[in-house]
Amino acid sequence: MAAQYRCIALGGTTETAIHSTVQEITTVPYNWRSVPYGYPLDNVRCRVVDSLGRDRFDWVSGELWIGGAGVALGYRHDAERTADRFVMQDGERWYRTGDLARL
């Protein structure tokens, strides 16, 4: 009997409760250069923004921001780094990953 496997990719950062996204991989097209980061888990939001924090259009690259219930309060004893990476926008707290992404 052949074994049945599923490939589930999880993505995220320590600053956002480790896992923030999920992507099931059923086939790998020949032209893929990387595995898609996936879709936000429940209670998680993801945005791709420009240098001013404005949402980018689909397929336009920008910085990945992660928001939601798992976002940390900041870095312990590092106010400067916390201020740089954790931002409030429209009443919501976001973690600026520094990663390049696109929708």
N, C-alpha and C positions, 0 to 999 in steps of 0.2 A: 504494500500500500504506500503510495507516494505521500510525503508530508505536505501539508498546506501551510504556507507562510504568508504573512502580511508585513509589508514594510511601512512603518509609520515614522515619519521624521518629526521631531520636536525641536522647536527653536526658542530662544529667549536669552535673557541675561540674568546674572545674579541679582542685579538691582531691581528686577521685576519678577521676583519669586521663581527664578530659574527658567521655567517653561511658560511661554506666552502664546506660542503658535503650534499648529499641528498640520501636517500634510501627509496624506496617504499616497504612496508611490505604487502605482499598478503597472505602469510601463515606463521605460526610460527612452524617450525619443533620441535619435542619434545626434541631434543638434543641441541638446542640453549642455550647457557649460557648468551648471550647478543645479542642485535640488532646490525647488521653490521653498521659500521660508514658510509658507503655509498661511492658514487662516487663524485669526485670533481665537483663543479659547474663550469660554464663557467668562464674563466680567473683565475682559481685556479689550483694549482698543489699540489699533495700530494706525499710524499716519506716516505719509512720506511728504516731507516739507522742504521748502527752499531755505536759504540762509536767513530769511526773516521770519521763519515759522509759518509760512503760508502753504496750504495744501498744494501739492503738485498734481497735474493732470495724469491720467492713466498712461503708463509706459514712459513717463518722464522721470528720470532719476532724481533722487534727493536724499536727505537724511531720514532714517527710520526713527520715529518717536513711538514709545510704548506707554500707554496709560491704563488705568483701571485699578482694581482692588489690590493687586500685588505690588504696586510701585512702592519702593522703599522711601523712607523719609529723607534719606541722604546718607552721606559718608560720615562715619563716626570721627569726630575731632578734625574734620576737614571742611570747614565752612566754604572756603574758596572753590574747591572742587564740586561741592554740593550745589553751590549757586550756578556753576557753569553747566552742570549735567541735568539738574532737576529744575524744571520750569513750570510755572502756572500760566495757563492760557485759557481764557473764557471759563474761569472757575474750575478748571480741571488740572490735575497734576500730571506731568509727563516726564519721562526719562528720555533724554537725548542720547541715543546709542552711539552716534558717531559713524554708524554703518551706512553705506550707500545702498539704496533699495529703489524699487519701483513697483507700482501697482499693476 
